């Protein structure tokens, strides 16, 4: 592996500063934030400006904002993204950490469709497959995705008089009960499903966001009840959130600290 080029590193450090605050910076701001010599900053700013990576802010002499070139690069990156492929990679990483079955799913109508899946290596594990479709209200990924919908869209998909199918005796079957569960999910940012789609399995799920911040998928970890406990649930909730955040980052989402 070759060495890092200091000038390139400094130029990238400057560009990344524009991700914070109001998105505008002056050369003195950069000198102060990065502790670089003024001459070095002047040369880098001049070069970045000449290549349209940054541009002067109209009406604010000496201040710069991001130019069109980063947008063009970001757009090309977005064009090449494949949610299923990226999801499979992240799911594999999460599964290697917890050795449980990991899914990534999207919402279609009132169902979820699993677009990525990595199995546990345990002899006792959840049996499923990518491409499988299940009622959203019976799964942790589905409830996470339903909780992310605007109220009018949720009502359009699941009206107040909807008949919700039960996959197990623990499944939610009433719209009012479902909405009550979704309120808690929105507050926590994590969905939990206890034997609602499979009488022997519980799951946790976290939301996956794209570069606009919209929830486009959910990542879940499924565990047989013989390995389930409150302590294990807490560990898996944190791991699911971390995995979902990693997938979101791959899709261009930038969380606000």
WOVENCOR-V379361 format. One record per backbone hydrogen bond with DSSP energy under -0.5 kcal/mol. NH is the residue of the N-H (numbers start at 1). CO is the residue of the C=O. Records with the same first field share a line. If there is no record, write none. Layout:
NH->CO + CO
This chain:
6->4
9->5
10->6
11->7
12->8
13->9
14->10
15->11
16->12
17->13 + 14
18->14 + 15
19->16
20->17
23->20
25->64
27->62
30->26
31->27
32->28
33->29
34->30
35->31
36->31
41->37
42->38
43->39
44->40
45->41
46->42
47->43
48->44
49->45
50->46
51->47
52->49
53->48
54->48
55->65
57->63
58->56
60->57
63->60
64->25
65->55
66->23
67->53
69->52
71->67
72->68
73->69
74->70
75->71
76->72
77->73
78->74
79->75
80->76 + 77
81->77 + 78
86->82
87->83
88->84
89->85
90->86
91->87
92->88
93->89
94->90
95->91
96->92
97->93
98->94
99->95
101->222
102->118
103->220
104->116
105->218
106->113
108->111
111->108
112->134
113->106
114->132
115->104 + 113
116->104
118->102
125->123
128->126
131->114
132->129
134->112
136->110
138->135
139->136
143->139
144->140
145->141
146->142
147->143
148->144 + 145
149->146
154->150
155->151
156->152
157->153
158->154
162->159
164->162 + 173
165->163
167->165 + 196
170->195
171->168
178->174
179->175
180->176
181->177
182->178
183->179
184->180
185->181
186->182
187->183
188->184
189->185
190->185
191->205
193->203
195->193 + 201
201->198
202->223
203->193
204->221
205->191
206->219
207->189
208->217
210->214
211->251
213->210
216->208 + 214
217->208
218->105
219->206
220->103
221->204
222->101
223->202
225->200
227->224
228->225
233->229
234->230
235->231
236->232
237->233
238->234
239->235
240->236
241->237
242->238
243->239
244->240
245->241
246->242
247->243
248->244
249->245
250->246
251->247
252->249
253->248
255->253
257->255
